[in-house]
């Protein structure tokens, strides 16, 4: 196999082939070379990329490709400028789909040195796979654990069965002799009817008492006169005093 490299095709043929098949072409050139006509603010840099085409949305009516190079009117900051790009200043022609040609002998020396000094970009590494978690066998609970669980369940059941006492606020305490307030929503039990009192029985009186009532008497025995009640009281002598 021969190590002799084949000569690259002429730049004019490559430019015409790309312009006829692609919407636009990117021209890589050195604006410092003699014969280049571009805006002045580009003439001090080692590389300039311009986009031209025959099928672009904004047409370039004066686009011309001949033996001397490429010439056309382009817009820079919305201002038209006629550009002349000789072939010795162009070192690459690339289409929108990254197809084209590069002429290494025409690449600016300072630009080639910058590319050689750049470290090679390492391909992205795939993220390391995380180890899968291992499943471990769990021993069945022992009889002591089962007993402790049963005792805990019984204790919780007893705690739930006990009535819970609630604290009474100071404003809710009842004073002495005060009846508790009845809840409006609580059900009220009906009171049982009170039986009527039985009629009182009159005492049984004797025949004599009934006769006295009929005769108009009070039914009480007449008081007997006391002995000596008819005698006048004896007056005390004047020299005697009553001692209490």
HELIX and SHEET records of a PDB file:
HELIX    1   1 UNK A   11  UNK A   21  1                                  11    
HELIX    2   2 UNK A   40  UNK A   42  5                                   3    
HELIX    3   3 UNK A   87  UNK A   89  5                                   3    
HELIX    4   4 UNK A  104  UNK A  106  5                                   3    
HELIX    5   5 UNK A  109  UNK A  117  1                                   9    
HELIX    6   6 UNK A  143  UNK A  161  1                                  19    
HELIX    7   7 UNK A  170  UNK A  172  5                                   3    
HELIX    8   8 UNK A  207  UNK A  215  1                                   9    
SHEET    1   A 4 UNK A  48  UNK A  52  0                                        
SHEET    2   A 4 UNK A  25  UNK A  29 -1                                        
SHEET    3   A 4 UNK A  90  UNK A  95 -1                                        
SHEET    4   A 4 UNK A 100  UNK A 102 -1                                        
SHEET    1   B 3 UNK A  64  UNK A  65  0                                        
SHEET    2   B 3 UNK A  69  UNK A  76 -1                                        
SHEET    3   B 3 UNK A  79  UNK A  86 -1                                        
END                                                                             
